[in-house]
Amino acid sequence: MRNIVVIGAGTMGNGIAHVFAQNGFETTLNDLNEIQLQKAKATILKNLDRQLLKGKVSEELKLKTLGRLQFVTQANRAIKQADLIIEAATENFEIKKKIFNDVMPIAPSHCVFATNTSSISIDKLAVEISQPERLIGMHFFNPVPVMQLVEIIKGEKTTPEVTKKTEELTLKLNKTGVVVNDAPGFISNRILMPMVNEAIEALSQGVAGVKEIDTIMQLGMAHPMGPLRLADLIGLDVCKSILEIMHSGLENDKYAPTPLLVKRVDEGKLGIKSGIGFYNYTIDPKNPTVDFKG
Ligand SMILES: NC(=O)c1ccc[n+]([C@@H]2O[C@H](COP(=O)([O-])OP(=O)(O)OC[C@H]3O[C@@H](n4cnc5c(N)ncnc54)[C@H](O)[C@@H]3O)[C@@H](O)[C@H]2O)c1
């Protein structure tokens, strides 16, 4: 594997492209939106500079990483030579289905197709595409350059060869891959999202404030950050979509997004990416203030 195409240059896409390029892969990052591509480029540069400052990359590796990256709104040329195409586009079934149906006829016959979806069923997507045996879930975590895990989701039709290639590729990124079977939310979000949803529900009932809930989970459960701060990092819209997919896919009301989460998303308070979620990041992003009046 040498040539990688990443589709979608949002929160996850820029991080995924960053780690592939840093580990020696020729990487093309594609988005429909030129502004997103420019933002992704700036984020990758900022993150590389931070790694440089911490002594985690050399100046030479930083420049090589940047040299291996292309940012394009039209990816057909790169798709024709791709060994792996990973989509990290908006969490929406129809969008992902269209992406795979567009790229599959153009990509080489050995190409692996991966989705970074947090919750959409690989098997459900597989039914809608022409080469289901080459589809696999490659679920990275945010922030991608920092987080060690890749949850690898094999569908019923995914071949053992594709699973093996994906595990080997994950190792080349210096990450740990854990293979799981397909189910809505897989393992990570199946366990994480009900906790986030419950934290928001407890907040809306006035049981405790934003800071108090986060501090309890940080200090009492040794979580590196509280569930509300984590929801802001993931994106409240992404949390809502994941819960909706688990709600319908697992047919259980306990996964229904709580009304306060839905309200925040409707108000455009999406977390770090929009500047405001349960915290306000617009003044000092590293020390955000609480943005919630119960
Ligand atoms: N945010 C997280 O913490 C997180 C963690 C793990 C996995 N994920 C998953 O990663 C995926 C992306 O999430 P995100 O948070 O980066 O979303 P995001 O909203 O930040 O970015 C999505 C990007 O996809 C682009 N896009 C939409 N349709 C496209 C198309 N047809 N072709 C090219 N680009 C297209 C949008 O312009 C946008 O830039 C989702 O499936 C999400 O569930 C997110």
The ligand as an SDF file (V2000), in Angstrom:
LIG
                    3D

 44 48  0  0  0  0  0  0  0  0999 V2000
  -15.8460   13.8680   15.0640 N   0  0  0  0  0  0  0  0  0  0  0  0
  -15.3910   12.7900   15.6650 C   0  0  0  0  0  0  0  0  0  0  0  0
  -14.8920   12.8420   16.8000 O   0  0  0  0  0  0  0  0  0  0  0  0
  -15.4180   11.4690   14.9460 C   0  0  0  0  0  0  0  0  0  0  0  0
  -14.7060   10.3960   15.4910 C   0  0  0  0  0  0  0  0  0  0  0  0
  -14.6500    9.1910   14.7850 C   0  0  0  0  0  0  0  0  0  0  0  0
  -15.3410    9.0650   13.5790 C   0  0  0  0  0  0  0  0  0  0  0  0
  -16.0430   10.1220   13.0870 N   0  0  0  0  0  0  0  0  0  0  0  0
  -16.7360    9.9440   11.7890 C   0  0  0  0  0  0  0  0  0  0  0  0
  -15.9260   10.5510   10.7930 O   0  0  0  0  0  0  0  0  0  0  0  0
  -16.7610   11.0560    9.7470 C   0  0  0  0  0  0  0  0  0  0  0  0
  -16.4940   12.5340    9.5770 C   0  0  0  0  0  0  0  0  0  0  0  0
  -16.7930   13.1880   10.7820 O   0  0  0  0  0  0  0  0  0  0  0  0
  -16.2300   14.6660   11.0700 P   0  0  0  0  0  0  0  0  0  0  0  0
  -16.4710   14.9200   12.5020 O   0  0  0  0  0  0  0  0  0  0  0  0
  -14.8630   14.8000   10.4950 O   0  0  0  0  0  0  0  0  0  0  0  0
  -17.2770   15.5190   10.1920 O   0  0  0  0  0  0  0  0  0  0  0  0
  -17.1510   17.0330    9.7020 P   0  0  0  0  0  0  0  0  0  0  0  0
  -18.5350   17.5270    9.5970 O   0  0  0  0  0  0  0  0  0  0  0  0
  -16.1560   17.7810   10.5120 O   0  0  0  0  0  0  0  0  0  0  0  0
  -16.5290   16.8710    8.2120 O   0  0  0  0  0  0  0  0  0  0  0  0
  -17.1670   16.2160    7.1580 C   0  0  0  0  0  0  0  0  0  0  0  0
  -16.5820   16.7180    5.8480 C   0  0  0  0  0  0  0  0  0  0  0  0
  -17.0760   15.9100    4.7770 O   0  0  0  0  0  0  0  0  0  0  0  0
  -17.2150   16.7610    3.6540 C   0  0  0  0  0  0  0  0  0  0  0  0
  -18.0670   16.0830    2.6640 N   0  0  0  0  0  0  0  0  0  0  0  0
  -19.3960   15.8360    2.7350 C   0  0  0  0  0  0  0  0  0  0  0  0
  -19.7900   15.1580    1.6160 N   0  0  0  0  0  0  0  0  0  0  0  0
  -18.6770   14.9680    0.8640 C   0  0  0  0  0  0  0  0  0  0  0  0
  -18.4370   14.3300   -0.3960 C   0  0  0  0  0  0  0  0  0  0  0  0
  -19.4140   13.7600   -1.0900 N   0  0  0  0  0  0  0  0  0  0  0  0
  -17.1810   14.3380   -0.8830 N   0  0  0  0  0  0  0  0  0  0  0  0
  -16.1590   14.9440   -0.2030 C   0  0  0  0  0  0  0  0  0  0  0  0
  -16.3290   15.5550    1.0050 N   0  0  0  0  0  0  0  0  0  0  0  0
  -17.5810   15.5640    1.5260 C   0  0  0  0  0  0  0  0  0  0  0  0
  -17.7810   18.0520    4.2400 C   0  0  0  0  0  0  0  0  0  0  0  0
  -17.5880   19.1460    3.3440 O   0  0  0  0  0  0  0  0  0  0  0  0
  -16.9530   18.1710    5.5160 C   0  0  0  0  0  0  0  0  0  0  0  0
  -15.7720   18.9130    5.2970 O   0  0  0  0  0  0  0  0  0  0  0  0
  -18.1910   10.7340   10.1600 C   0  0  0  0  0  0  0  0  0  0  0  0
  -18.5730    9.5260    9.5630 O   0  0  0  0  0  0  0  0  0  0  0  0
  -18.0950   10.5910   11.6700 C   0  0  0  0  0  0  0  0  0  0  0  0
  -19.0890    9.7590   12.1910 O   0  0  0  0  0  0  0  0  0  0  0  0
  -16.0910   11.3280   13.7350 C   0  0  0  0  0  0  0  0  0  0  0  0
  1  2  1  0
  2  3  2  0
  2  4  1  0
  4  5  1  0
  4 44  2  0
  5  6  2  0
  6  7  1  0
  7  8  2  0
  8  9  1  0
  8 44  1  0
  9 10  1  0
  9 42  1  0
 10 11  1  0
 11 12  1  0
 11 40  1  0
 12 13  1  0
 13 14  1  0
 14 15  2  0
 14 16  1  0
 14 17  1  0
 17 18  1  0
 18 19  2  0
 18 20  1  0
 18 21  1  0
 21 22  1  0
 22 23  1  0
 23 24  1  0
 23 38  1  0
 24 25  1  0
 25 26  1  0
 25 36  1  0
 26 27  1  0
 26 35  1  0
 27 28  2  0
 28 29  1  0
 29 30  1  0
 29 35  2  0
 30 31  1  0
 30 32  2  0
 32 33  1  0
 33 34  2  0
 34 35  1  0
 36 37  1  0
 36 38  1  0
 38 39  1  0
 40 41  1  0
 40 42  1  0
 42 43  1  0
M  CHG  2   8   1  16  -1
M  END
$$$$
